[in-house]
Amino acid sequence: MKAIILAAGKGERLQPHTKEIPKSLLKIDNGTILENQINHLKKCEIEEINVVVGFAYERVEEFLKNLNILNIKINTIYNPFWDKTNSLFSLWCARNVLNDDTILLNGDDVFEIDVLRKIISNKDEICVPYKIKESYAAEDMKVKIENGYVSSIGKDLKDISGESVGVRVFRGEGLLILKRALEKEIRTEKFNKKWYASAISRILNRGHKVSSVDIGDSYWHDVDYPKDLEDARENSDIITSIKKNNLRVI
């Protein structure tokens, strides 16, 4: 199994933290968001990681070059239009590596390793996990769940089952379904403003089944604002609960 981490954006809403570095390199405890993602993926026996970069890509590539880690392949894929596009185009840039069971991560997701284990344990072709919250913000990517399957996804949903977790799995035929949806979405009007959740929405509209996993009380947070970064740092003991004996920055 391989992973794709979408980390091309600048993170404007996190200013001034992201004035010069992308949010994937923001520190959570003693490690960065990206480092913790890689550490968790390594522990879950992911064999290859592809990081889609854009803003300050040199710093990300330098960081990755200085990681001392064995038995895992790490590549970068450059989104040359990172300042004008969103995650849909970043994933489209990585379409050529969608050739094996893949876990997709947003580059600003912080989570404990149990979240990743729960999601990977689902063996359906497409799995979109979610988290139930007491309330939902306008910018949250929401899902509606019916009979254990996702029936709709979007930020403007009224009938909400939970917030869509930005860690999703595509296997087998699910990869081909995703790639076809990406090709259709990339040809739509204002494609550059779309999140790749629009491809999942297209998949649902075509009648394909998308399974779901409730991550329960396990810690997961996407870091969009300074308060999110503060929350992640306050919970760093949960996020970085695994000793970093397999991942070391030189």
Order of alpha helices (4+ residues) and beta strands (2+ residues): beta-beta-beta-alpha-beta-alpha-beta-beta-alpha-beta-beta-alpha-beta-beta-beta-beta-beta-beta-alpha-alpha-beta-alpha-alpha-beta
